[in-house]
Amino acid sequence: MLLTELQQQIADAAKAFSLKTLLPEYQARERHGVLDRNLVKQLGDLGFLGVDLPEAVGGMGLDALSAGVLAEQMAYGDFNISALPVNVSLVGSILMRYAHPDVAGQWLPKMVAGEAIVAICLTEPSGGSDAAALKMRARRDGDDYILSGEKASITFADCADASLVFARTGEGDKAAGVTAFFVPHDCKGVSQTRYDDLGSAIIGRGSIFYDEVRIPASHRVGDAGKGFSQVMQGFDYSRALIGLQCCGAAQASLDEAWAYSVDREAFGRPIAQFQGVTFPLAEGESQIAAIRQLCMHTLSLRDANLPHTSEAAMCKWMGPRYARDVIHQCLLTFGHYGWSKDFPHQQRLRDVMGLEIGDGTAGIMKLIIARERVGRHAVQYASS
């Protein structure tokens, strides 16, 4: 898929920033393990956050595909930092569509400027894949709602300034009765923790606790009892963006492996002359190119207001899975050097593996694809 001149300019600008600023400190940031808010602000100042949001809130008013090419190029330099523009695009699109104008008007400019991070809180300790079975409660009290419960495995849990929280307000089955709320973290009763993860330390995955947190009814996002079905539609967007994130990380390792194959000699010749070295890399190039095109096609469908649920699910399971395999092969290409933490392949491998779980497992994505093809016949919990 060919990019427009403007989309190519965005890709080039993001790539240049990745090479100059992100890639050199990729591993150092991870060792430090804390998200640098000055860097987040720098992303905002450069216009790399919310390019797809309206100019009225500080965005550039561009399309979803533009957001996608930016996410891929950011991930080339730092997979974890690329989660920031993806987060702003996802949360921003939800708030633009469903939040009260006062809430959207206050928070969207902050997000786009890199001055606020908003976490999406869906998963709970009792389960993540069966997200509609959540247990967290929100009860109405006059003009307010009171939220009580724990959200687990939340990206940006320890550093978010606010959260988009899914809670049960009714007694309906599964998704029925679930409502979404916007909760600033300066509210009394909010506390945050972080996990000690295998990768992606700087994005601060952890739990957020809501202990009788009182928020005004104006902070409800979407209709009461319909938050799950309304807001979850936004995840078709983020799944395609995630696929491109994974392409960016894999492409960085591929480029490094190709360069190494020319410089490294064995048996008196560059190892690029050995098909056992180059063929696996060629396969990786082919896989990543195919996934990139699928993700871009999915975003183009979104931009055309056409259905793309099935395609988005394909992006989400294939992106992390094949990026993991490709990065692993690149690590092996470096031989004993690849086993060293001095090279970034091991960190990219750990980072992309996290998205084989987060934001929907491969099994759930394949279930979505099957459901789109044959309907409720593919859903195990559907009534007969």
C-alpha positions as CSV (number, residue, x, y, z in Angstrom):
1,M,0.0,0.0,0.0
2,L,1.4,3.3,-1.1
3,L,1.6,6.2,1.4
4,T,0.5,9.7,0.6
5,E,3.2,12.4,0.6
6,L,2.0,13.6,4.0
7,Q,2.0,10.1,5.4
8,Q,5.5,9.5,4.1
9,Q,6.7,12.8,5.7
10,I,5.2,11.6,9.1
11,A,6.9,8.3,8.7
12,D,10.3,9.9,7.8
13,A,10.0,12.4,10.8
14,A,9.2,9.6,13.2
15,K,12.0,7.4,11.9
16,A,14.5,10.2,12.2
17,F,13.5,10.8,15.8
18,S,13.7,7.0,16.5
19,L,17.2,6.7,15.1
20,K,18.5,9.9,16.8
21,T,16.7,9.9,20.2
22,L,15.0,6.6,20.9
23,L,17.2,3.8,19.6
24,P,20.5,4.8,21.3
25,E,18.9,4.8,24.7
26,Y,16.3,2.0,24.2
27,Q,18.1,-0.5,26.6
28,A,19.2,2.2,29.0
29,R,15.6,3.3,29.5
30,E,14.5,-0.2,30.2
31,R,17.2,-0.7,32.7
32,H,16.2,2.5,34.5
33,G,12.6,1.1,34.5
34,V,10.8,4.4,34.8
35,L,8.9,6.3,32.1
36,D,10.6,9.6,31.5
37,R,7.8,12.2,31.6
38,N,10.1,14.7,29.9
39,L,10.4,12.4,26.9
40,V,6.6,12.0,26.9
41,K,6.3,15.8,26.8
42,Q,8.8,15.9,24.0
43,L,6.7,13.6,22.0
44,G,3.8,16.0,22.5
45,D,5.8,19.0,21.5
46,L,6.8,17.3,18.3
47,G,3.2,16.4,17.4
48,F,3.7,12.7,17.7
49,L,0.8,12.1,20.0
50,G,-2.8,12.2,18.7
51,V,-2.1,12.9,15.1
52,D,-5.5,11.4,14.3
53,L,-7.3,13.6,16.8
54,P,-9.0,16.9,15.8
55,E,-7.0,20.1,15.7
56,A,-9.4,21.6,18.2
57,V,-7.8,19.4,20.9
58,G,-4.2,19.8,19.7
59,G,-4.1,16.9,17.2
60,M,-3.5,17.1,13.4
61,G,-6.8,15.8,12.3
62,L,-5.2,13.1,10.2
63,D,-6.4,9.5,9.4
64,A,-5.8,6.2,11.2
65,L,-3.3,5.1,8.7
66,S,-1.1,8.1,9.5
67,A,-1.2,7.1,13.2
68,G,-0.2,3.6,12.2
69,V,2.8,4.5,10.2
70,L,4.0,6.8,13.0
71,A,3.5,4.0,15.6
72,E,5.6,1.6,13.5
73,Q,8.5,4.0,13.1
74,M,8.5,4.9,16.8
75,A,8.6,1.2,17.6
76,Y,11.7,0.9,15.4
77,G,13.6,2.9,18.0
78,D,11.8,1.9,21.2
79,F,8.9,-0.5,21.2
80,N,7.8,0.6,24.7
81,I,7.8,4.4,23.9
82,S,5.6,3.6,20.8
83,A,2.9,2.5,23.2
84,L,2.3,6.2,24.0
85,P,1.0,7.3,20.6
86,V,-1.0,4.1,20.4
87,N,-2.5,4.8,23.8
88,V,-3.4,8.4,22.9
89,S,-5.0,7.3,19.6
90,L,-7.1,4.6,21.3
91,V,-8.2,6.5,24.4
92,G,-8.6,9.7,22.5
93,S,-10.9,8.2,19.9
94,I,-13.1,6.8,22.7
95,L,-13.3,10.0,24.7
96,M,-14.0,12.0,21.5
97,R,-17.0,9.8,20.7
98,Y,-18.4,9.0,24.1
99,A,-17.1,11.2,26.9
100,H,-18.9,14.3,28.3
101,P,-17.6,17.4,26.5
102,D,-16.3,18.9,29.7
103,V,-14.2,15.7,30.4
104,A,-13.0,15.4,26.8
105,G,-12.2,19.2,26.6
106,Q,-10.1,19.0,29.8
107,W,-8.2,15.8,29.2
108,L,-7.7,15.4,25.4
109,P,-5.4,18.5,25.0
110,K,-3.3,17.3,28.0
111,M,-2.9,13.8,26.4
112,V,-2.0,15.2,23.0
113,A,0.5,17.6,24.6
114,G,2.2,14.7,26.5
115,E,1.1,16.2,29.9
116,A,-1.3,13.3,30.9
117,I,-1.4,9.6,30.5
118,V,-4.7,7.7,30.7
119,A,-4.8,4.0,31.4
120,I,-7.5,1.7,30.1
121,C,-8.7,-0.6,32.9
122,L,-10.6,-3.7,31.9
123,T,-8.8,-6.8,33.1
124,E,-9.3,-8.0,36.7
125,P,-7.5,-10.5,38.9
126,S,-10.2,-13.1,38.2
127,G,-9.8,-13.0,34.5
128,G,-8.9,-11.1,31.4
129,S,-9.9,-13.0,28.3
130,D,-13.5,-13.2,29.5
131,A,-13.5,-9.5,29.9
132,A,-17.3,-9.1,29.9
133,A,-17.5,-11.2,33.1
134,L,-15.9,-8.4,35.2
135,K,-16.9,-8.0,38.8
136,M,-15.9,-4.4,39.7
137,R,-19.0,-2.5,40.8
138,A,-20.1,1.1,40.3
139,R,-23.2,2.2,42.2
140,R,-25.2,5.3,41.7
141,D,-25.4,7.8,44.6
142,G,-27.4,10.8,43.7
143,D,-25.4,12.8,41.1
144,D,-22.3,10.6,41.6
145,Y,-21.1,7.1,41.1
146,I,-19.0,5.2,43.6
147,L,-16.5,2.7,42.3
148,S,-15.1,-0.2,44.2
149,G,-12.7,-3.0,43.0
150,E,-9.3,-3.8,41.5
151,K,-8.1,-3.7,38.0
152,A,-5.1,-5.9,37.1
153,S,-2.4,-6.1,34.4
154,I,-3.0,-2.4,33.5
155,T,-0.5,-0.7,31.1
156,F,0.8,2.5,32.6
157,A,-0.7,1.5,36.0
158,D,2.0,3.1,38.1
159,C,2.3,6.4,36.1
160,A,-1.2,7.1,34.7
161,D,-2.9,10.4,35.7
162,A,-6.4,9.0,35.0
163,S,-8.1,5.8,33.9
164,L,-10.9,4.7,31.7
165,V,-12.6,2.1,33.9
166,F,-15.1,-0.6,33.1
167,A,-17.4,-1.5,36.0
168,R,-20.7,-3.3,36.4
169,T,-23.7,-1.1,37.1
170,G,-26.4,-3.6,36.4
171,E,-27.2,-7.2,36.9
172,G,-27.3,-8.2,33.2
173,D,-25.4,-11.1,31.9
174,K,-21.9,-10.7,30.4
175,A,-21.5,-7.4,28.6
176,A,-25.0,-6.2,29.6
177,G,-24.8,-3.9,32.6
178,V,-21.2,-2.8,32.1
179,T,-20.5,0.9,32.1
180,A,-17.3,2.9,31.4
181,F,-16.1,5.7,33.6
182,F,-13.3,8.3,33.4
183,V,-11.5,8.5,36.8
184,P,-8.8,11.1,37.5
185,H,-6.2,9.6,39.8
186,D,-6.3,12.5,42.2
187,C,-9.6,11.2,43.5
188,K,-9.6,9.9,47.0
189,G,-9.4,6.1,47.1
190,V,-7.3,5.5,44.0
191,S,-4.0,3.6,44.6
192,Q,-1.5,2.2,42.1
193,T,1.1,-0.6,42.0
194,R,3.5,-2.1,39.5
195,Y,4.6,-5.6,38.6
196,D,8.1,-6.9,38.1
197,D,7.8,-8.0,34.5
198,L,9.9,-9.9,32.0
199,G,9.9,-6.9,29.7
200,S,8.5,-3.5,29.0
201,A,9.4,-2.2,32.4
202,I,9.0,1.5,31.6
203,I,5.3,1.2,30.7
204,G,4.6,0.2,34.4
205,R,2.1,-2.7,34.1
206,G,0.4,-3.2,37.5
207,S,-2.8,-3.0,39.4
208,I,-5.0,0.0,40.2
209,F,-7.3,-0.1,43.2
210,Y,-10.5,1.8,43.6
211,D,-11.7,2.0,47.2
212,E,-15.1,3.7,47.3
213,V,-14.0,6.3,44.7
214,R,-16.6,8.9,44.1
215,I,-16.9,10.6,40.7
216,P,-19.6,12.8,39.2
217,A,-22.1,11.2,36.8
218,S,-20.7,13.4,34.1
219,H,-17.6,11.2,34.1
220,R,-19.6,8.3,32.7
221,V,-18.3,7.4,29.2
222,G,-21.0,6.2,26.9
223,D,-24.5,5.1,27.9
224,A,-25.2,3.4,31.2
225,G,-25.1,-0.4,30.9
226,K,-23.7,-0.2,27.3
227,G,-20.1,0.8,28.0
228,F,-18.6,-2.5,27.1
229,S,-20.3,-2.9,23.7
230,Q,-19.8,0.8,22.8
231,V,-16.2,1.4,24.0
232,M,-14.8,-2.0,23.1
233,Q,-15.3,-1.1,19.4
234,G,-12.2,1.1,19.8
235,F,-10.0,-1.9,20.2
236,D,-10.4,-2.8,16.6
237,Y,-8.3,0.3,16.1
238,S,-5.6,-0.4,18.6
239,R,-5.2,-4.0,17.4
240,A,-4.0,-2.8,14.0
241,L,-1.7,-0.2,15.6
242,I,-0.2,-2.9,17.8
243,G,0.5,-5.1,14.8
244,L,2.5,-2.2,13.3
245,Q,4.3,-1.7,16.6
246,C,5.5,-5.3,16.3
247,C,6.5,-4.8,12.7
248,G,8.6,-1.8,13.7
249,A,10.5,-3.8,16.4
250,A,11.1,-6.8,14.1
251,Q,12.2,-4.6,11.2
252,A,14.9,-3.0,13.5
253,S,16.3,-6.4,14.3
254,L,16.1,-7.5,10.7
255,D,18.1,-4.4,9.5
256,E,20.7,-5.0,12.2
257,A,21.0,-8.7,11.3
258,W,21.4,-8.0,7.6
259,A,24.1,-5.5,8.3
260,Y,25.9,-8.0,10.6
261,S,25.7,-10.8,7.9
262,V,27.8,-8.6,5.6
263,D,30.3,-7.6,8.2
264,R,30.7,-11.0,10.0
265,E,33.0,-13.5,8.3
266,A,33.2,-17.3,8.7
267,F,35.3,-19.7,6.7
268,G,36.9,-16.7,4.9
269,R,33.8,-15.1,3.6
270,P,30.8,-12.9,4.8
271,I,28.1,-15.1,6.3
272,A,25.7,-13.4,4.0
273,Q,27.0,-15.8,1.4
274,F,25.5,-18.7,3.3
275,Q,21.8,-19.5,2.6
276,G,21.4,-20.9,6.1
277,V,21.9,-17.3,7.3
278,T,20.1,-15.3,4.7
279,F,17.1,-17.5,3.9
280,P,15.7,-17.3,7.5
281,L,16.1,-13.5,7.3
282,A,14.4,-13.4,3.9
283,E,11.5,-15.4,5.4
284,G,11.3,-12.8,8.2
285,E,11.3,-9.9,5.8
286,S,8.4,-11.6,3.9
287,Q,6.4,-12.2,7.0
288,I,6.8,-8.7,8.4
289,A,6.0,-7.2,5.0
290,A,2.8,-9.2,4.8
291,I,1.7,-8.3,8.3
292,R,2.5,-4.6,7.7
293,Q,0.3,-4.6,4.6
294,L,-2.5,-6.3,6.5
295,C,-2.3,-3.7,9.3
296,M,-2.3,-0.8,6.8
297,H,-5.3,-2.4,5.0
298,T,-7.2,-2.7,8.3
299,L,-6.5,1.0,9.1
300,S,-7.7,2.0,5.6
301,L,-10.9,0.1,6.2
302,R,-11.4,2.1,9.4
303,D,-10.7,5.3,7.6
304,A,-13.4,4.3,5.0
305,N,-15.8,3.6,7.8
306,L,-16.0,-0.1,6.7
307,P,-16.1,-3.2,9.0
308,H,-12.6,-4.3,10.1
309,T,-13.1,-6.4,13.3
310,S,-11.9,-9.6,11.7
311,E,-8.9,-8.0,10.1
312,A,-7.9,-6.2,13.3
313,A,-8.0,-9.5,15.2
314,M,-5.7,-11.0,12.5
315,C,-3.3,-8.1,13.0
316,K,-3.3,-8.6,16.8
317,W,-2.4,-12.3,16.9
318,M,-0.1,-12.3,13.9
319,G,1.9,-9.2,14.8
320,P,3.3,-10.3,18.2
321,R,3.6,-13.9,17.2
322,Y,5.7,-13.5,14.0
323,A,7.6,-10.5,15.4
324,R,8.7,-12.7,18.2
325,D,9.9,-15.4,15.8
326,V,11.7,-13.0,13.5
327,I,13.5,-11.2,16.4
328,H,14.5,-14.6,17.8
329,Q,16.0,-15.6,14.4
330,C,17.9,-12.3,14.3
331,L,19.3,-13.0,17.7
332,L,20.5,-16.4,16.5
333,T,22.1,-14.7,13.4
334,F,24.4,-12.9,15.8
335,G,25.6,-16.2,17.3
336,H,27.1,-15.9,20.7
337,Y,27.0,-12.1,20.5
338,G,23.2,-12.4,20.2
339,W,23.1,-14.0,23.7
340,S,24.5,-10.9,25.2
341,K,22.5,-8.1,26.7
342,D,24.8,-5.7,24.9
343,F,22.6,-6.2,21.9
344,P,18.9,-5.2,21.8
345,H,17.4,-8.3,20.3
346,Q,16.8,-10.0,23.6
347,Q,14.9,-6.9,24.9
348,R,12.8,-6.6,21.7
349,L,12.0,-10.3,22.1
350,R,10.8,-9.9,25.7
351,D,8.9,-6.7,24.8
352,V,6.9,-8.1,21.9
353,M,6.1,-11.3,23.8
354,G,4.1,-9.2,26.3
355,L,1.6,-8.4,23.5
356,E,1.0,-12.1,22.9
357,I,-0.9,-11.8,26.1
358,G,-1.9,-8.1,26.6
359,D,-4.8,-6.6,24.7
360,G,-6.2,-10.0,23.8
361,T,-4.5,-13.4,23.4
362,A,-4.1,-15.2,20.1
363,G,-6.8,-17.6,21.1
364,I,-9.3,-14.8,21.7
365,M,-8.3,-13.1,18.4
366,K,-8.9,-16.3,16.5
367,L,-12.3,-16.7,18.2
368,I,-13.2,-13.3,17.0
369,I,-12.3,-14.2,13.5
370,A,-14.3,-17.4,13.7
371,R,-17.3,-15.5,15.1
372,E,-17.1,-13.0,12.3
373,R,-17.2,-15.9,9.8
374,V,-19.9,-18.2,11.2
375,G,-21.5,-16.1,13.9
376,R,-22.6,-17.5,17.3
377,H,-21.9,-21.0,16.2
378,A,-18.2,-20.3,17.0
379,V,-18.9,-18.9,20.5
380,Q,-18.6,-21.5,23.3
381,Y,-20.8,-19.6,25.8
382,A,-23.6,-18.8,23.4
383,S,-27.0,-20.1,24.2
384,S,-28.1,-23.0,22.0
